[in-house]
Amino acid sequence: MSFTALLESRIKICKNPICFGLDPVLSLIPAEASSPEDKIRKFYFDILEDFLKRNITPAVVKPNSAYYECVSIGAMQVLAEIIATYRKEGMLVILDAKRGDIGKSSEAYSKAAFDIYGANAVTVSPWMGSDSVKPFLREENGIYVLLRTSNAGAADFQDSIYKAVAKKILEWDNGSVGAVVGATNTHELAEIANFISTQKKEIPFLIPGVSIPGVPGGQGGDAKTVMNALREGGFKRNIHVLNSSSGLSYAWQAKGKASEYASACADALERLAESL
């Protein structure tokens, strides 16, 4: 089964297109533990336990490897444990590592993401071209190519070339290739979807920057407006995921009860799912 087909099946099963960004910030994690590594592990395992109790889980989770790398070597092992545990409970895992290098290096990055960490998919930079992207192409594993991001510096290069990148992504697509497109400019999101749909194609979008009403975090993209923009652009399949990282992880801040961090995250997940 291709990654895109697997993703579509997963979204149907869990009845939501939510991607939960697992980006640990130690100063915001209330979990009590004897080490930073145990603190991260307990935090995300407690949240998972609350999800399972309520019978609600996100379609996908997306740990950003940088948040683990900056803690310790041991935290990288915790990352692998988190990936394995969430996958065991049915969630697909996107390793947000934004890889992309010369061919041999990309082959090594591909093996690391899929064979060592056990991720279902990985984010990839297209900047070095096809020979840096193709080593990641496996039908059963997905890649999300950076297409149109929502950070302030995106305009430095992307304004003039993102359509050329979109064309290349469609050339590379083997049934498991998607794109990262920000949520903050929904008019442009609809334009990009339309550009791709006019090529008689539809590829999965990973859409960061989605906000949850009443919860700090996110970049201001309203989830329902984002989904409507995709439909306006001609997309029809349920293969697109909306990411919330800090808005879900640190939803406890809105309640002001640090001890209820797991239930606060599950509450926020439910609200985001209901808003769609």
Summary of the structure (lengths in Angstrom):
residues: 276
radius of gyration: 17.7
end to end distance: 27.1
largest distance: 54.7
contacts: 984
relative contact order: 0.16
helix: 52%
strand: 17%
